[in-house]
Amino acid sequence: MKSGRNDLCLCGSGRKYKKCCLASGVAPIPAALSPAQLVEARRQAFDRGDFEFIYDSYHCESPFRVHFPERAAYLSYACQQLCDRYRIVDCRILGEDRPSTDESRVLFYLDMYSGNEQHESLELSRFLLTTDGWRYHSGHKIDRRQCPGPLEFISISQVEALADGICF
C-alpha cells in the first residue's frame, strides 16, 4: 500500500505522492477501495504499525474522531499503547451489505492476541462514502462465543440483533 515518492499518489489525485499526501502528512487511501477492501487494508496497516493510515481511514464524523480529533494525539497514543500489545492472527470478511449510495456495512471476524490473551470477536462496521472514497464510521463488536458454529453461517442480521451496547 505504500507509495514511492515519485509514484502516483494512491488517493487518486493524479499527482505524485511527494506533492500530494506525503506533503500534507495524510496517508494515501485509494479512493477505489470498497468497504470490505478497506477492512483488509486497515488490518494490513495495523500489522505494519501504519497508524497514520488507520487514522485517516476513519470518517471525520466517527465517534473515534470525536475522541481523537487531533491526528498527532492518536499517533502518540497508538505508538505507546498498541504497537507491541496486540497481534492479529486472523481477520476475514463474513458479509457485506450491498452499498447504498452513501453507506455500507461489513461483517468481519477478528482473532487477535492482547499480550498472551486471545480475543475472538465479530464486528459489524458501518462505512460512509465521502468524496475521497469509503471511510470507516463506527462498529459494533460482539464476542465470538455469542454466535457459535461455523463462521460461514453467521449473518449480518444475527450480529445486528446481538450488537447492542457500545458503538465505537
N, C-alpha and C positions, 0 to 999 in steps of 0.2 A: 504494500500500500504506500510506501514512501516514494517520493519523487526525488530525482536528482535535481540539482539547482537549475540546470538548463532544460529539463524536461518540461513538457506542457503540464500545467497545474491540473491536479486531479479534480478540482472543483468544477471544471468545465468552462472556465472563463476564456480559454484560448490563449492566455498569456503564459509566459514562463513562470515556473514555480517560484524562482527567486524574486520576481517582480510582482507576485500575487500573494498567495497565502503565507509564504515564508517571510516576506517583508512585513506583512501585517501581524504576524505571530499567531495566525489561525491555522490549525491542522486542516489540510485539504480533505474534504469528504466528497467523493464522486457523487454528483447530483443524480446520476442514473441508478444508484443503488435502490433496490426495492426494500421494504421494511425488513423482510427476512434476511436479505443480504447485509443490511445494516446491523442486525443482531450478530451475525457472524463476524463482520468487520470489527464490531465493538469487542467481541470475545478475543479476536486476534490482537487487538490493541492492548487489551488487558494483559494478555500473555507476554507481550514485549514491553510492558510498562509505559505505553504511549497514552498517558492520561490526558494529554492535550486533545487527542482525537476523541477520547471518551467525552470530555467536557464539551467540545464543540459539536458533538453529535446530539446533545440534548436540545430540545426545543426551548426557545428563550422564555416561554411561559410555564415551563415544567416546575413541579414542586421542588425538584433538585436545584434548579437555577434560582429559585426564591431563597433556598437555604444557602447556596453558594453563588451570590451574584457576581463575585469577583473571581475571574479565572485563576489568578495568581494564588489566592487563598486556597482554592481547591487543589491546585497542583502541589502546594506545600503540604496540605493535609494528606493527599494521596501518596506522596513520596514517603511521608513519615508513618502512615498507618496501613497502607495497602500493599506496598511493593513486595515485602517479604512475608506477609502474613497469609496471603491467600494463593491458592493454586487451583486452577480449573482442570478437572480431569476429563469431563465430557460436557458438551453443550450441543443439543440438537433441536432443530425445529420440528414441532409436532403438528402445527397447523397455522394457517394464516387466513384471515378474512379476506375476501376479495376487496381490494381497496375501493372506498367510495372516492369521490373527487378529492377529498382532503383529509381522510382519516382511514387508518387500518389498524388491525390488531394482529399480534403474532403470539402464539403459544410456544414456549420452548422449555426444555428440560435442562437443568443445570446440576452437575455433580461437581462439588468443589471441596477443598480442604481449607480449613482455617486452623493453622498450626497442625496438630495431629487429629483434629476433629473433622469427620466427614459430614457434609450437609448436602442433601439431595432436595431439590425443590422444582416446582413448576411455576413459571411466570407467564402471566398474560399481560403483554405490553401493549400500550397504545402509542401509535405513531401519527404525527400530523405532517401534512405536506406544506412545505414553505417554498419560497421562490428559489431556495438553494437545494431543494430535494427533501426527502423524508427525514424527520428528526424525531428522536425518542421523547415522548412526553411524560409518560408515567407507566407504572406497572403494579400489578397485584401479584404477590408471591405467596404460594402455599407450600407446606411441607409435602414432599412426595408421598409420604405414608397416607395422606388423605385420599389419594387415588391409586389404590393398589392395582396390580395387574400389569399386563404388557403396555409399554409406552404408546405403541401404535394404536391402542384403543381409547386413549384419553382424548377427549374433545374440548374445544374451546368452551362450549356450553357447560360441561362438567366443572371445569375450573372456575368459570364465571359464577356458577351457583355457590361455590365454596369460598370465593375470593371476597369475603367481607373483611373489614378491618383496614389495616394500613395500606394506603396507596402512596407510592413514592415516585 
